[in-house]
Amino acid sequence: MIEVIFIVIITLLIGLSLRSFFRLVISEYHQFSLSVFLGLVLLYSVIMCGFGLVYLILSLNDVQLLSQGQLQESASMMERVGQAIYFSGVTLLTVGYGDIIPIGWGRPIALFEALIGYTIPAALFVKVMYETKYPPD
């Protein structure tokens, strides 16, 4: 039960991070600035760690998510956390090295994460262009 609460909290944090970033993405000069870039890095970091924690929590509850035994009990907790965040980062940034492959429930979760990672730059570009052309009142 506590795991479900953590997953809901992580999901809310990811959603709120996305919402707040895209509400405040434009600087006063309507350009892509350092503050926007740092906000984007922070957004990707929150999403990557959030999904990494989801993978870790599910694996701690014996849900097989990744092939080749990653995130299994034989590894130390630090190795499991590192593998979960690594897989999350590779998925979010749509790199997909192929060294870790999602299986079972890991597939739809990884697909959703990759979709978020793929659409953030496009949404940012559209938002910046729209706000540049039609400045807020």
C-alpha positions in Angstrom: 0.0 0.0 0.0 2.8 2.4 0.9 4.3 1.7 -2.6 1.2 2.9 -4.3 1.2 6.1 -2.3 4.8 6.7 -3.3 4.1 6.1 -7.0 1.1 8.5 -6.8 3.2 11.1 -5.1 6.0 10.7 -7.7 3.5 10.9 -10.5 2.0 14.1 -9.1 5.5 15.6 -8.7 6.3 14.8 -12.4 3.0 16.3 -13.5 3.4 19.4 -11.4 7.0 19.8 -12.7 5.8 19.6 -16.3 2.9 22.0 -15.7 4.9 24.6 -13.9 7.7 24.5 -16.4 5.5 25.1 -19.4 3.6 27.9 -17.6 6.8 29.8 -16.9 9.0 28.9 -19.9 9.2 32.3 -21.4 11.6 35.0 -20.0 10.8 38.6 -20.1 12.6 39.0 -23.4 10.7 36.1 -25.1 13.9 34.2 -25.8 15.3 30.8 -24.7 17.5 32.0 -21.8 19.8 30.4 -19.3 17.0 30.2 -16.8 14.8 28.4 -19.3 17.6 26.0 -20.0 18.3 25.3 -16.4 14.5 24.8 -15.8 14.5 22.3 -18.7 17.5 20.4 -17.1 15.7 20.4 -13.8 12.5 19.1 -15.4 14.3 16.3 -17.1 16.1 15.4 -13.9 12.9 15.3 -11.9 11.2 13.1 -14.5 14.2 10.8 -14.8 14.5 10.3 -11.0 10.8 10.0 -10.6 10.5 7.2 -13.2 13.6 5.6 -11.8 12.0 5.5 -8.4 8.8 4.0 -9.9 11.0 1.2 -11.5 12.8 0.6 -8.3 9.6 0.5 -6.1 8.0 -1.9 -8.5 11.1 -4.1 -8.6 11.3 -4.2 -4.8 7.7 -5.6 -4.9 8.9 -8.5 -7.2 7.4 -7.0 -10.4 9.7 -8.1 -13.2 10.3 -5.0 -15.3 13.7 -5.5 -17.0 15.3 -8.4 -18.8 18.6 -10.0 -17.8 17.9 -9.8 -14.1 18.5 -6.1 -13.6 17.0 -4.6 -10.4 17.0 -8.0 -8.8 17.7 -8.9 -5.2 21.2 -10.1 -5.8 22.4 -6.6 -6.4 23.0 -4.1 -3.6 20.4 -1.3 -3.1 22.8 1.3 -4.5 23.3 -0.8 -7.6 19.5 -1.2 -8.0 18.9 2.6 -7.6 21.7 3.3 -10.1 20.3 0.8 -12.7 16.8 2.2 -12.3 17.9 5.8 -12.8 20.2 4.8 -15.7 17.4 2.9 -17.4 15.0 5.8 -16.8 17.5 8.3 -18.3 18.2 6.2 -21.3 14.5 5.8 -21.9 13.6 9.4 -21.2 16.2 10.8 -23.5 15.2 8.1 -26.1 18.7 6.8 -26.5 17.8 3.2 -26.0 21.2 1.5 -25.9 19.7 -2.0 -25.7 21.7 -3.2 -22.8 18.6 -3.2 -20.6 15.3 -4.2 -22.1 11.9 -3.6 -20.5 9.5 -6.6 -20.2 6.0 -7.0 -18.8 4.7 -3.9 -17.1 8.1 -2.2 -17.8 7.1 -1.8 -21.5 4.1 0.5 -21.1 5.8 2.5 -18.4 9.0 2.9 -20.5 6.8 3.8 -23.5 5.1 6.5 -21.6 8.4 7.9 -20.3 9.9 7.9 -23.8 6.8 9.7 -25.1 7.3 12.4 -22.4 11.0 12.7 -23.2 10.3 12.9 -26.9 7.5 15.6 -26.7 9.1 18.0 -24.2 11.5 19.7 -26.7 8.7 20.0 -29.4 6.3 21.4 -26.8 8.9 23.9 -25.6 9.7 25.0 -29.1 6.0 25.6 -30.0 5.4 27.4 -26.7 8.4 29.7 -27.2 7.4 30.5 -30.8 3.8 31.1 -29.9 4.7 33.4 -27.0 7.2 35.3 -29.2 4.5 35.8 -31.9 1.6 36.5 -29.5 3.1 38.0 -26.3 0.9 37.7 -23.2 -1.0 40.8 -22.1 
